[in-house]
Amino acid sequence: KRLRVITNALTRMRICTAQGEMEFDFKAEQHKIPEGYLPWFDVPDRATRAATVVFGHWSALGLMIKDHAIALDTGCLWGGPLTAIRLEDRAVIQVPCADSAVAKHW
């Protein structure tokens, strides 16, 4: 059961309550988050608050750079660019998706 929770948290969780109750079905843009929930990276007392967490798997969020959270999923699978960041100076590097026409039919 523990491994299942870890897998779900790492691959499906985008939002949770301030108390850390996870919600696994939300996939939309940040402005559509239901009342009572917030992005996991904005939870006030999260254990990784002091670390900079670089993550993906939320293409509807797009590129987002905050002090302690960097979202890199810019939807290459759906035709957006592939995005990377150089952590030393937070320079963003983007290249076009190799074959967005194929990706859109995924």
C-alpha positions, 0 to 999 in steps of 0.5 A, spaced: 500 500 500 505 504 501 508 504 494 502 505 491 501 511 495 508 513 493 507 512 486 500 516 485 503 522 489 509 522 484 505 521 478 498 523 479 497 528 485 497 536 482 493 539 488 491 537 495 488 540 501 493 545 506 493 539 511 496 534 505 490 530 503 491 528 496 487 529 490 488 525 484 483 526 478 485 534 477 489 535 471 486 542 469 489 549 469 491 552 476 485 557 476 480 551 475 483 548 482 476 546 486 475 550 493 479 547 499 485 545 494 491 548 492 497 546 488 502 541 492 507 546 491 504 551 495 502 547 501 505 552 507 508 546 511 510 541 506 516 538 508 520 540 502 519 547 502 526 549 503 528 545 497 527 547 490 523 542 487 523 541 479 517 537 476 513 535 470 507 531 469 502 537 469 502 540 462 496 544 463 500 548 468 506 550 463 512 553 465 512 556 472 518 558 476 518 560 483 523 560 489 522 553 491 518 550 485 520 549 478 514 546 473 517 544 466 512 540 463 510 545 457 506 539 453 511 537 448 507 531 447 501 535 445 505 540 440 508 544 445 516 545 446 520 541 450 523 545 456 529 544 460 532 549 465 539 550 467 539 551 475 545 555 476 542 561 473 535 558 472 536 560 464 530 556 460 532 552 454 526 550 449 526 546 443 520 544 438 517 538 439 520 533 435 514 531 431 508 534 434 503 532 429 505 525 431 504 527 438 497 530 437 495 523 435 497 519 441 
